[in-house]
Amino acid sequence: MNGKILFIINPTSRFMEKSETELKIARFSETYKFKFEIYYTEKLNCPSRIREEIVARKPDIAVAMGGDGTINHVASALINSETELGIIPAGSANGLAHNLGLPSDFDDAMHLIMKEDAKPLDAIFINERYYSYHLSDIGINARIVKRFEQEGSKGLTGYGKQMIKELFSKRDTFRFKISTSTINRRFKAELLAFANARSFGTGAVINPNGRMDDGEFEIVIIRPYSWWALFYLIRMFLFGRLEKHRYVKVIKTTEARIKFDRHQDLQIDGEIVKGIDTLNLKIIPAAVKIRYNSNQN
């Protein structure tokens, strides 16, 4: 390679035995002939702080090692940058990595980064402040993620426990008005998702026709459903046929404005933003250059 890689590592990631990780990176450096530096994130790190590190260190590739939140922050620091993005998935759900077909093993992920060329990855720009590369949503899943964070749950098992709690909790629907180039109407919903990808990190497919490099995103609306329809809905989630369900509407667009009747919590790539009453969304085509094998996606 004969270039430089900056490893941006969340120290709480599942791989993190610090000395072992650094030793592995050094071995890959010898094998593939690249220089490297390591930057460990802190709890209050944000894309602007990570961007400062990237600008100062001038890497050819920035490798994010952590969960969806860490990856989101690193990718957001690389918007319209010549520095390429690599990912070593090390979080609870690893939703973006799952959709890109990235291996969860450290060595396999590193070999892929070294051998693959960079491809474009779109981003959804939200309220001129946040970026979403995977999935953002309001409603059921956002409440599950919020409870997951509050109770300190871990992994897919922890997510599953919170999902069961949510399904047996009092249902909380919400109303909003959505405006795009093709639609301008009000809805009542259980879940509202903004999808650049096909599925959640659990593998449940919410957006069967989604692509992360097509210059568009999908808005998925799940309207209030009868209790007996829940099991059929879950089945269609698992088999990638959700868009055919009578309670589901999918809107493909490049921009949207959404106004809610009351404030909502918004989940963006695994992190919660509270108190949202209006959303302005637009796609940024080819926002980031990322190393992955598109034949596996």
Secondary structure, 3 states (H helix, E strand, C coil): CCCEEEEEECCCCCCCCHHHHHHHHHHHHHHHCCEEEEEECCCCCCHHHHHHHHHHHCCCEEEEEECHHHHHHHHHHCCCCCCEEEEEECCCCCHHHHHHCCCCCHHHHHHHHHHCCEEEEEEEEECCCEEECCEEEEEHHHHHHHHHHHCCCCHHHHHHHHHHHHHCCCCCCEEEEEECCCCEEEEEECEEEEECCCECCCCCECCCCCCCCCCCEEEEEECCCCHHHHHHHHHHHHCCCHHHCCCEEEEEECEEEEEEEEEEEEEECCEEEEEEEEEEEEEEEEEEEEECCHHHC
